[in-house]
Amino acid sequence: MKVFEIYRYDPDLECNPRIGTFEVDLDACGPMVLDALIWIKNTVDSTFTFRRSCREGICGSCAMNIDGTNWLACTRFIVDLATPATIYPLANMRIIKDLVPDLTHVFSQYAAIRPWLRSKSPPPERERLQSPEERSRLDDHYECILCFCCTSGCPSHWWNGDRFLGPAVLLQASRWLVDSRDEATGERLDELEDPFRLYRCHTILNCTRTCPKGLNPGKSIANIKRMLLERRT
């Protein structure tokens, strides 16, 4: 058996959030934290709510705070947890219910960078080609699954989340800045050069430490700052 202490909140009940304690039969569920959460929902409390989808570390739906670290429940082994294990929703976001955060704001910030190829030249008859070197610049960018573990763990986003874009969105912004097929580099840099949108990052690097895909948003943000400096000089 494994004891889990899990954050519970139901907006339909007139009571404060609480901690629910559950004993999970490890012989009756799979090895991952997500397996334990599914077991709890199916066998103990059907009102227990959380997000999940792919169960392969691809969709980012099951991002949550596990034993004090933001991670994906589907890629965290139960045997690696403390006793009792603690499960909370991502911090710094309004909680809809239990472990489900409201991602409306962070996805609106993502939309604000216009995350698609911006081209001024006529489209080619076939695909836009890249050399292997040009393609390699997208490495450590395209793997981001927008789980927002990094943004939830960023103190600058805690205090200035209304204007600071946060590490996940800035990583995505860098992805388009380094894409050789994109023709709006100047416009993208203009949109980012703002005391709050970009420069609220103080390189604390909580984002890099908590990325379940092993990416380095802090490095990407520093690269954007370097590009802006080079443009000015």
N, C-alpha and C positions, 0 to 999 in steps of 0.2 A: 504494500500500500504506500501511497505517496500523498502527503498533505499539501493542498494548494490553498493559499489565501488570495482571494480574487476580489477586485473592486466591483461593487454592484451599485447601480443607480438606475432607478426607474422614474422618468419624469411624470408619469401618471400617478405616482404615489406621493403624498405630501409628507415626505421625510427626507432627511439628509442621506447622502451616499454612505454606504457601509461596506464592511469587508465580510465576504462570505467564505466560510471554511468548508472545504470538500476533501474527502478521502477518496482517492482514485485507485481502483484495482488495476495495477500495471499488467497483470496477466490477461486482462480483458480489453486492453487497448493497445495501440501501436506505440512506437518509441518516441514520438515527437510531442512537443507541448500541444500542438494543434490536435493531435489524437486525444490527448487528455481532455481538452476543452470540449471536443465533440462527444466524448464519453459522458462528461458531466451533463451536457445538454440532453443527450438521448436517454440517460438512465436516472438522473437525479433531479434536474430542474429544467423543464422545457422552456421556461421564460428567460433563461440565460442567453445573452445575445452577444455575438461577435461577428466579425467579417472573415470570410475565407473564400477561396476560389480554387486556385490551381494546385495547391499543396506541393509545389515544386520550386518555391522561391523565385517565381517569375512575375506574378501579378502584383505583389506588394500588399494585398488586401489584409493579411493577418498581422500587420505591424502592430506591436504593442510593447509595453515596458515589462520585461521579464527579469526578475531579480535585480532591478535597478538599471538595466541596460535596454535601450531600444533595440528590438530585433524582430525577426519574423518567426512566428510561432511554428511554422511548418518546417523550419530548418534548425530549430533548437531542440537538442536531445533532452529528454526528461532526466536522464542519469547525470547530466551536468548541472542540474539545479540544486539550490540550497534546500534545506529542510527547516521549516516549511518553505515551499516555493511561493514567491509573490508575483502576482500578475496585475498590472494596472494598464489603463489605456494610455496612448501617447499624451504627453504633457502639452500644455500651452494651446489646447484646442477645446472648444466647447464639446461636451459629451452628450451625444444623442441618447444613448442607453448603454449601460454596462461598459463593454470594451470598445464601443463604436464611437470614434470621434467624428465631428463634423469637418469634412475636408473642403467645404465650399470655398473658404477664403484662400487656402493655399493653391487650389486649382484655378481660382480666378487670377492669382498672381502668376501662375504658370501661363495662362492664356495671354497675360499682359505682354509677355516677351514675343508674342506671335511665333510660336515654335513650329515653323514650317519653312520650307525653302523659298526664299525671296529672290526672284530673278528678274532682271530688266531686259535681258536679251531674249530673242524669240526661242521657243523650245526647239530642241534638236529633233530630227526625224526619229532617232532612237533615244536610248537612255543617256544621261549625262555621265560621262566616263570620268574615272579617277585613276591615278597611278597608285601602285601599292603604297608608296610613301604618303600620298595624300589621304588614302583610306586609313592609314595607321594613326593619323591625327585624331580620328574619332574614337580610338581606343580609350578606355577609362571615362568615356562620356556616354556612349550609346547604351551601355549596360545598365544605366540607371532605370529603376522600375517605378520611380515616383511613389515609394512607400512612405516618404517624409519622415523616416527615422531621424535623419540628420537635422531637418528643420525643427522637429520637436525637441531635439537636444541642444539647440543653439540659443545661448543666453541673449544674444543680440536680437534674435527674433522674438524672444519672450517680451523684451521691453519695447521693441519698435516694429512689431509684426504688422502694424497697419501700413508701414511704408518700406521697411527693409524686406527685400524679396526672399531672403533666406537661402541657405546653401543648395537645396534641391533645385530651385528655380534658376539660381545663378550657374549651377553646373550645366543645366540645360541651355542656358544662354551661351555659355562657353562652347557647347557642342556645335551651335550654329556659327559662331565666330570662327571656328577652326575648319569648317566645312568648305572645301575648295569650290564647291558648286554654288555656294551662296554668294549673291552679289549685293548684299546690303550691309556690309561690315560697318561702314561709316554711320549709317542710320541706327544700327543696333548699338554701337558704342555711344552715340548721342543719347539714346533712350536710357542707357545704364549710368551715364555720368551724372550722378545725383548724390548729394550728401547722405541720403538715407537709402536709396535703392541698392547701392553697391557698398558705399564706404562705411556703413554701420558694421561691417565685418571687421572684427579685431583679431582675427587669426587665433582664436581660442582652440580651434580644431576638435571640438566635441563632435562636429559633423563627420570628420574623417574616422574618429575612433568608433563611431556607432554605425557606420555604413555596413549593412549585412552583405553587400556585394563587393566589399573591399575597395571601394572607390575613394578618391581624394578630392572632395568638393573644395576644401581649403586651397589646394594647389590650383584648381581651375579658377577660383575667385582671384587669386594672386596673379594668374595669367591675364585676366581681364584688366586688372589694375595696371599691369605692365604694358598692355596694348594701348591703354589710354595715355600712359606716360610717354610712350614712344610717339604717339600721334601728336602730343603737345610739343615735343622737342624736335 
